[in-house]
């Protein structure tokens, strides 16, 4: 009875390990329950042989009956006494099955009127219980052929020989069905443990994806407000240091209060979107750009081309959040430059680009000239470095792509979602 539970297993989860242990315990209990049954079979064979003719003895045919009886019973007695029979050795089990079968055939030839089929049937059942089906079938064929030949040679009728053969065959099929049912039960238990592992892994992955989505939403929502607050607060500090506490400082503080309120509003919208409320779409893109123009003093313009189409909620939100991240980065790192936001509805895709154009006339050196002169840009607010990563992940979830890189005049972010 060899199967997956009898071989060394690779590293498995705790659930699978418990299931494997249960399979082994169940097989050991089943093997222990076979011992009393085998004892009853031994007693039956012994009583029937002692009452048969010729009876066991020490001379002539009687001695042959004694040897055949001992050859049948001793392996069975050894099996009962052996602690781990027969799961410890396939070769030992096959040898024992053949020995019982051979002496059973000899006993059938010497006592054709006795229970000649019982030892042979025990041999066949042991094979099907504890050996692979092909080997068990080979042993059954050898023992069955020997039984029929022995009975016919001893003068039994063909009907009796066929009847005993069918009896052995029925017991062999019954053993095969029993062992197959046990294996199916073992497999079902292991598959159930693996299914529970898969469900736990899926739930963990879903929780991780949800945490990632929440982190992305909070990053996108709060980046604009906090960046604006940092910029306006820095300006207010500079005015305060200069002793200018008039209307300019009051205006800056009013802007800070407005940005804080807008940040709270956006945070509430993000939480609502997580609960299933309506999410931001590209229809709010003009409002978003206007807020950046007023709150972060970003010179941003929007251009829309092509025939407008409705995008799925998650796709429109991905583009909207991507534009928000790109505009926040522009306010951080490219203040004073011109930011061009272009939304194009192409035939097979929706493309959104955010490009910073920095020129000497604007008072801001292009990135290339700054690097050449050894001057490092000094943005007021530094980001976490995760915004572009989150942008790419969000667009990838809806089948889109996001790229970012330098241009001759500055920097460009390109987002695309297939139509």
N, C-alpha and C positions, 0 to 999 in steps of 0.2 A: 504494500500500500504506500508507494512512494509518490510524492507530489511536492508542490512548492514549499510546503511547511517543513519538509524533511531536509531541505538543503539550506546552506548558510545564506542568509539574506543580507543585502546591502543595508546601509543606514536607512532606517525608516522612522516614521513619526511615532509618537507614543500611542496613538490610536491603533495604528497598524501593528505595532509590537504587542499590544494587548490582544488584538484579534488573533495573531499568530500563536500567542501563548494559549489562548482559548482553544484553538484548533488542536494543538498538541495535547492539551489536557483531555479534550474530548476523545481523541484517538486512544490515549492510554486507558481511559475508563472503559472504552469499548473493547479494547484488548483484554482487560481484566475480566470483563463480563463473559468473554468467550471461554475462559478456563472452566467454569462450572459446566457449561454446555459440552465441552470436550470431555470432561469427566464422565458425564452421562453416556456419551458415545462409547467411551472406553469400557464402562460397565456393561453396556448392551452387547458390544462385540465379544467381551469375555464370556458372558453368560451364554450367548447363542453358540459360541464355539465349543464351550464345555459340554453343551447338550447335543451338539451335532455329531454326525458320524462321517468319518472316523473321529473319535474324540482325541484330544491331545494325549501324548504318551512319549515313551522313550525308545520305541522300536518301530521300524517300518514306516508306513504312512502316518502313524500316530506321531512319530518324531517330526515328520515334515509339517504336520499341523501345528505342533508346538513351536517350531522355528518360525513358521509364517505368522502365528499369533504374536510371538514375541517381537518379530520385525514390525508388526503393525502397532503394537501397544507401546513399546519402549520410546519411539520418537514422540508419541503423544504425551506420555508421562514426562518426558524431558521438557516438552513445550510448556506443560503446566508449571513445572518447577522453575523454568527459566524466567528470570525477572522481567526482561524487556522483550521477550518473544512477541512477534517475530520481526519487530521493526528495526533491529540492530544490524541485520545482515541479509541482503537479498539472496546471496548464494546459499547461505545456510537454510533459508526458507525453501528455496527451490529444491535443495538436496533432500530436506525432510519430506517435502511433498512427493518427490519421486520414490523415496524409500517406502513411505506408507503405501503408495500406489503399487509398487512392485510386489511387496509382501501381501497386499490385499488381493492382487491378481492370483498369486500363488495359493492363498487361502481359498479363493473361489474355485480354483481348479481342484483342490483337495476335498472341499466340502461344498459341492454344487447345490446341495439342498439347504444350506444355511443362508445367513444374510450376507451373501457374497458381494452385494453391491455397496454395502455401507462403508467398508474401508476405502474402496475406490472413490466413493463420493466425497469422503473426508479429504482425500488427496486433492481432488479437483477443486473443492471449495477453498482449501487453504491456498491453492495457487491463485484463484480469482480474487480472494480477499487481500492477499499481501504481495502479489507480483504484478508487473505490467501486463496488460491484456494479451499481448502477443505471446509472451512466455507462458502465461497461464493457459492459453489456448493450445500451445504446443504440448504442454504436460497433459492437458485433458485429452488431446487426441491420442497420445501414446498410451495413457492409462486406459482409455476407453477401448482402443483396439486390442490391447492385451486382455482386458476383461472379457470381451466377446470371444476372442480366440480360446481363452482358458475354459470358458463355459461350454463352448461347442466341443472342445477336445475332451471334456469330462462327461459328455453325453447329454447335456442339457439341450432342450429344444431351442429352435431359432426364436420362438416367441418369448421364452424366458430371457434369452440373451438380449433381445431387443428391448424388453421391458426394463431389465436392469440398466441397460445403456441409457434409456430415456430418463430413468430415475436420476442417474448421475448427471445427465444433461440439464434436467430441471433444477437440481440443486446448484449446479454451476452457474446457470443463468440467474437464479435467485441471488447468489453471492455477488455476481457482477452488478446486478441492479442495486443491491444494497450499498456496495462500495461506491458506485457512481452517484447515488443519492447523497452519500456522505461527502464526497468530493464537491458536489454542487453546493451543499450547505456550507462547506469550508470556503469555497470561492465567493459565495454570496456574502458571508461575514466579512471577508477581506475587502471585497468591493464596496461594501457599506462603509467600512472604516476609511477607505480611500476617498469615497464620495464625500464623507464628512470633512476629510482633510481639504478636498478641493473647494467645498463650500466655505470653509473657514478662510482659506487663502483668497477666495473671491471676495468675501466680505472685507477682509483686510485690505485688498487692493482697492475696493470701492471706497472704503474709509479714507485711504491714502489719497485717492483721486479727489474726493470731496474736500479733504483738507487742503490739497493743492489748489483747488478751485477757489476756496475761501481766501487762501493767501493771495492768489492772483487778484481777486476782486478787491480785497482790502488795499493791496498795493496800488492798484490802478485808481481806486477812488480817492485814497488819501494822499497819493503822490502830488496831485495838483494842488490841493489845499495846503498841505504842509510846505511844499516848495514855495507857494505864494506867501504863506505866512513868514517863512524864513527870509524871503527877499524883502518884504515890507518891514519886518522887524529890524533887519540890518539897516535899512534906510532910516528907520525911526531912531535907531541908536546913533547913527551918524549925525542926524539933526540935533539929537539931544546933546551930543558931545560938543557940537558947535554952539550950543546955547540957543538954537532956533526952536522955540517951543510955541510957535504961533499956529496959524491955520494949516501950514504944511504938515506939521507933526500931527495935528488933529485929523487931517485927511488920511494920513498913513494909519493911524490907529483905527479909524473907521473902516478902512480897507481890511485891516487885520480881523476886526470883528465880523465883517461880511464874509471873509474867507472861512472863518471858523464855522459860521452858520451854514455856508454852502457845503463845507466838508461834512458836517453832521447830516445834512439833507442827503448828500450822496451816499453816506454810510447807511442811512435808513433805506435808501433805494437798493443798495447792494444786498442788505439783509432780506428785503422783500423779494428780490430776484431769487435768492437762495430758497425762499419759501414757495416759489412758484409764481410770484407776481410778474407782471409785464417787465421785460428787460429793455435796456436802452438799445435803440436802433440808429441806423444812419440818418434818420429824420432829425435827430437831435444834434447832428454834426455842426450845423451853423451856430446853434446855441453854445456848443462847447467851444468853438473857436472864438466866439464873441467874449466868453468868459476869460479865456486866456489873454485876449487883447486888453481887457479892462483890468483884470486882477494881477496878471503877471507882466503886463506891458510888453506883450509879444506882438511883433509886427507880422501877423498871420493873415493870409487870405485863402479863400476856398474857391475852387473851380470844379464844376460838375459837367461832364460830357457824356453823351450817349443816352439811350432810352432807359429811363429808370425802371428797375425791377424790384420786386419784393424778395428779400432774402429770408431764409429760416431764422428763427429767433436767435439761436446760438451763433450762427454765421454772422448776422448783423452785429451782435454783441461783441464778437471777436474783433471785427474791424473797428468798431467804435472804441473798444478798450485799447486796441493797437494805436489808433490815432491819439488817444489820450496820453499814452505812454510816450509816443514820439514827440508830442507837443511839450510834455513836461521836460523831456531831455533837452529840447530846444531852448526852453526857458532857463534851464540850468547851465547849459554849456555854450549856448550861442546867442546870448542876449545882445541886442543891437543889430542882429542880422535879420534878413527877410526870410520868413517861413512860408513856403507855398504848399498848400494842401490840395491835392488833385484826386478827384473821385471819377473813375472812368467805368462806365458800363459797357464792356466789350461784348462781342457776340458770344464768346464761350467762357467769359470770366468777368469778375468784378475786381478792379484793381484800385487800391488806395495808396498814394505816395505822400510822404511828408518830407520836404526837402528844405534844408537850410542853405541860403546863399549869402556868404560873407564876402564882402569886398572892402578894399581900402577906403572907398568913398564913404562907407557906412561907419568908419572908425574901428572896424574889426578886421584883423588880418585873417586871411584864409588859413586853414589848418596847416597846409603845406608850408607856407611862408613862416608861420610861427615855429614849426619844427626846424626849419632851415636856419632860423636866426637864434635858436636855442632858447626861445621864450616859451615857457609852459603856460597854458591857459589856467586861469584861476577862477573857476566858477564859485559862485556864492554857496551853492548847495550841492553836495555830493550824493549820488544815488547809491543803492545797494548793489548795483551790477546785475540784478536779477530781472529787471524789467524786460529786456530784450529776450531773455530766456523764457520768461512767462508768456511773452507775446508769441513766440514760435510754438510753444506748447499748446496755447489756446487755439491758434490757427490750425495746427496739425490735427487737433481733435475734430475739426469740422472739414478736414480734407484740404486745407489751404496751406500756403507757405508764406514765410516772412524772411526778408533779407535786409541787411543794413551794411553800409559801407561809405567810404569817402568819395567825394566828387572833386572836380577841379575848383569848384566854388564853395565847397562845404561838406555837407553830409546828407544822405538820403536813406529813408526807410521805405521799403516797398512791400506791400501786403497784397496777396492775391487769393481769391476763392473761386473755384470753378463754378460756372453757372449751372 
